[in-house]
Amino acid sequence: MTDAIVAEGLVKRYGSVVALDGLDLTVPEGTITGLLGPNGAGKTTAVRVFTTLLEADEGSARVAGLDVRRQAGELRTKIGLSGQYAAVDDNLTGFENLDMVGRLYHLGRARSRERARELLARFDLEDAADRPVKGYSGGMRRRLDLAGALVAKPTVLFLDEPTTGLDPRSRLGMWDVIEELVKGGTTLLLTTQYLEEADRLADQIAVIDHGKVIAEGTADQLKDQVGGERLELSVATSAELGSAATTLAGLAVGQIESDDRQNHLTVPVTGGSSVLMEAIRRLDAESVKVLDIGLRRPTLDDVFLALTGHVADDSVREEQK
């Protein structure tokens, strides 16, 4: 498998602010890579460098086999970009917006109109095709913006927080579209702060903080880095909390965490469902009254917290530089 995006040592400064600090990243062809990071980590700056909207101060990057600096003009014909805010003209209709993008890509009048109709149908916007975009809902505007990024059938697509502000139904619909694109061979770099989005969509994830990649791998590999499985249980009284901890100490593979206020224990374990069954047998043998017990794996939120020092904030977006 060849690589669709290769970045080496990218540095970008805005005065005294270092937005990218030696960013290295590789994205294989035909995959989705999720770029995760806290507000201001450099995600949007990286996307702008990859899409020729910014020049890095140091380092190099190649996208679709082309140098982003020396071959920018040719590269723009092979990539698509949907940013944090829908880049559509409110005074034009949905059809006119897409037709205009086709003309800008020099597709010609007939092909531009044909491609516009194809994408309006694909994104369920046919009924609104001839209405001014200023009357569209937020979800419709986002779908139209993504359609615009696909007019020229890009081989590499960049989506910068594509579902921010969408309701749950619209977000699920967008996820379906994204998965369909990659099945068709498109390579996708996705920046997001919705961790469930990265968990569902991304083949690999790169966590970026302070302008550099601090961890990468599949979602499962990143979750394994923060401790594997956890047995969580609640007991009836604080008196039974100590008994439960003593009873389960032999199953723990790390330090047991206790919350006296909630009568809750968290026990790091390995072994899957078999260790859960053994825990239940031991607690029952000691007559510990358990109100709730379950086995869970770390989430990407746990990964994010462990790597960056805080949880992801879905409501905060990286500031436009």
Steps between C-alpha positions, in 0.01 A plus 500: 500500500637841403460816705262776396633753752854522634608786729847534644605757758233760420543825689266798481530812714270796546730751664591354837233228473620162370199334335693205355815384675660228289183316393558155348204314350439219252158413355471183286291508182136396527476548876348741751743660741352689793699798625407558864617777726389766745402851400801678350705180452575578134247279320355769275844646429618156384200465268568844352859405426393172339243680283744774385317778686807560720871448451694336781804684630700178519461137401334337200172338403379298204135432422393263221867476406536877450702751698259742669732795441658442158201330333214683668311579181491140382420374848188717529344303213535176695375593850179610665446699819201552725585740782354570841247741352292430191659692211186555295346811345171577675362695206543216251291186482647163594529412132667831416755454777609160370488609136727794587752268667503281190569803280787605729648152451463551121268204461307680227137611497337166425713293738470757781121492479494122480733463798292748703184295444684176587618638833169662591340158460776326694463737795119498500477864395303463177184655641697805613723522193339815360447680831741769628743355753411770756183299567688173564530342844843452658508135403406576140773765476761254630391236248517755219846608612623138496342454158699801380821337622419195285416672172838423344508142637809558718731213582577653841233672707552719806212543744561752779245423773230420241216422743544782750160653574297221340218325681552127575295385199690724257830390652417132447403576140831678442689204645327270250607727213859509623519121527358467149765734361786299642351176369524664159874553542522854638765572764369712783662709772243588762550746784250468780440551869208256499678194632219262406540627143866400489423170673245405234662639186878505531726215388778671691514796738772757561477703820652844458588743778713815497557459127639147491370143494527353850341160431362304207348163424161339465231585754557164671877551514459842659250364752743225596757768588286626788449177687284241331183380670335630816260323732260757646257428779282673756419349839222568746694655788837657570573216740480253212733710285806379690381142485449522125846648449662225708302231321597623155864584576614167359347582161643851470793570269552849636382735770135475603326838508233564762230770517361504855226748416354282226596163657667428168810298409707497182722195463750469211481143367572278201307199378175635360171339598670216690647743754160662540342163582779419746454835672129435542569155648752638750274785609207263542712263708586789733133614513587844363179667383569633149261755352665518159802343333641509151811475285604784275789590275652846497333748268672746271404760759721312748778501240456870437510576872808285558694649209402868514409547866135590444184367339397603152256787484257444217373855522835669442657529158855586410522870435553615146858618475 
